[in-house]
Amino acid sequence: MGTSLAEIKFKGWMALVKELGYAGATKFILIYEPGAGDYTKERKEVFKDVSIEEIAEEIRKTKNKR
């Protein structure tokens, strides 16, 4: 079974956060995103296959590596 698009997007985001921090990662994304659309709807789609526990665990891992 391959990696889902949601998982790829999540891991990509976490890689950006690891290297740039949350503010830097957000700024990086905004360079490529025009800001049009429904962020809440898009966020739900991106993270639909990821539980809040998984997100929290990734945040903890990232914080522990610093």
C-alpha positions as CSV (number, residue, x, y, z in Angstrom):
1,M,0.0,0.0,0.0
2,G,1.4,3.4,-1.0
3,T,1.7,6.5,0.9
4,S,-1.5,8.7,0.8
5,L,-1.4,12.2,-0.5
6,A,-2.5,13.4,2.9
7,E,0.4,11.7,4.5
8,I,2.9,13.1,2.0
9,K,1.6,16.6,2.5
10,F,1.7,16.1,6.3
11,K,5.3,14.8,6.2
12,G,6.3,17.6,3.9
13,W,4.8,20.1,6.2
14,M,6.6,18.6,9.2
15,A,9.9,18.6,7.3
16,L,9.5,22.3,6.6
17,V,8.6,22.9,10.3
18,K,11.7,21.0,11.4
19,E,14.0,23.1,9.2
20,L,12.3,26.5,9.3
21,G,10.0,26.5,12.4
22,Y,6.3,27.1,12.2
23,A,6.6,30.7,11.2
24,G,9.2,30.1,8.5
25,A,7.3,27.1,7.1
26,T,4.1,29.1,6.9
27,K,6.0,31.9,5.1
28,F,7.5,29.4,2.7
29,I,4.1,28.0,1.8
30,L,2.7,31.4,1.3
31,I,5.3,32.1,-1.4
32,Y,3.6,29.4,-3.5
33,E,0.0,29.7,-2.3
34,P,-2.0,32.7,-3.5
35,G,-4.3,32.5,-0.5
36,A,-7.5,32.0,-2.5
37,G,-9.9,29.3,-1.5
38,D,-11.3,27.9,1.7
39,Y,-8.4,27.1,4.1
40,T,-10.6,25.3,6.5
41,K,-11.9,23.0,3.8
42,E,-8.5,22.4,2.4
43,R,-7.0,21.7,5.8
44,K,-9.6,19.1,6.5
45,E,-8.9,17.4,3.2
46,V,-5.1,17.5,3.7
47,F,-5.3,16.0,7.2
48,K,-8.4,13.7,6.7
49,D,-6.3,10.5,7.1
50,V,-4.2,11.9,10.0
51,S,-5.5,11.8,13.6
52,I,-4.9,14.6,16.1
53,E,-2.8,12.1,18.1
54,E,-0.5,11.6,15.1
55,I,-0.2,15.3,14.6
56,A,0.6,15.8,18.3
57,E,3.2,13.0,18.3
58,E,4.9,14.6,15.3
59,I,5.0,17.9,17.0
60,R,6.5,16.3,20.1
61,K,9.1,14.5,18.0
62,T,10.1,17.7,16.3
63,K,10.4,19.6,19.6
64,N,12.5,16.9,21.1
65,K,15.0,17.1,18.2
66,R,15.7,20.7,18.8
